[in-house]
Amino acid sequence: MSMNQKLLDKMIGKMMNIIKPIDVSKIVYELKPIDDVGQEYYMGVTYIVPDDSIILKSRNLINQTKSIWNKEIIRTIKNYYDVDIIINSSGTQSESYYNRKKQYE
């Protein structure tokens, strides 16, 4: 089943609010199609976490948790929408930094 990118983007946005980890305030992402059929997408993901999150204090913890979260996103999208996702970039930001950056966009 091929899927319209706009519809997929909307459905993933709703799904992210449900599956986001407890330690995450918000997940910001960007989809880019790999093929013309709409079955594969690149995804850039940014996890927005509270300023006092322990995740921000340890590089190893950031990498381990991002890896787990990324796999969960890929698996969930594949199971629900039958679309392959390759997360080609992922990062973590504090809420305060995200809000400051958002003001200047």
N, C-alpha and C positions, 0 to 999 in steps of 0.2 A: 504494500500500500504506500503510494507516494503521498507526501503531505506538503501542503502549502507552508512556506516558511513563516508567514505572518501568523497563521493559525497555530503552528507548532510553538512559536515564540510565546504566544498568549497562554497556551496550555502549560508550557514549562514554567512560566512565571507563576501561575497558580500552584503548580506542583511544588515549586521551590519553597513557597510559604509553608507547605505542609511537611515536607521532609527535612527542612533545615535542622541541623543539630541544635541542641539546647544552648550550646556555647556561642552560637552565631545569631547576631541580631538581624542580618539581612544577607542575601546572596545576590550579587550583581553579576550578570553574565552577558555575553555577546555571542550570537550564532552566525556562522558563515558557511554557506553550502560548499561541499566538496564536489558533488556531482550535480548533473542537470536533472536528475530524477527526484531528488529530495529525500534520499534515503541515508545520506551521510552528511554530517556537519562537523566543522571545527567549533570548539567552544572555548572561550576565555572566561574564567570564573574568578571573582574576587569575593572572599568571605569577609564580611564586616563584623567585627567582634567588639564587645565593650572595652573601654579604655583600660580597665583594670583586669582584663582577661589574662590568665596564666599562660595562655597560648602565645601571647606576644612576647613573653619573657625568655623563651627558649627556642633556638633555631631548630633543634632536633624535634621538639614537640610540634612546632609548626609544620615541619615536613611530614612527620608521621600522621598527624591529624588530617592534613590536606590530602594525603594519599588515600586515606580511608574515606573521606568525604567525596573525593573525586570518583572513586570506584562506585560508591553508592549512587551518585548522580547518573553515571553512565549506565549502571545496571537498571535503575528505575526507569529511565527514559526508554531503554531498549525493551523492557518488559511491558510498559504501558503503551508506548507509541510505535514500537517496532522500527525505531530509527537508531542508526549507529552514530555515536558521538565520540569524537576524539578531543579530549581536553588538552589543548596545546599550550595553555598557560593558565596558571592559577596563583593567586596571591592572597595575602591576609592584610587587612587594614583596620586600624582602630576607628571607632565611630567618629571621634572628634576630627581626625584627619580626613575621613570620607566626607563629613559635613562641610569642612572648610573648602575642600577641593570642589565639592558640588556647587558651592556659592559662586565660584568663578567660571563655571561652565556656561 
